[in-house]
């Protein structure tokens, strides 16, 4: 399974920089969580693997609006 949120957030790359300013490659992974949401349209729980920031968005606009906005297949 890819490390990508349903909203499009994914892995970023960059450098770890030491005190002596040496740079080593580093991957910044999204904070993905498996979470169940109650869907009024489906009359049941929907399990999605989303980032923590996306969980806050779903709490704000609702899971059904999120599914319509991002064309999520559940």
Beta strands, then each sheet from edge to edge (+ up, - down):
strand 1: 12-17
strand 2: 23-28
strand 3: 32-39
strand 4: 44-51
sheet 1: 1+ 2-
sheet 2: 3+ 4-
end
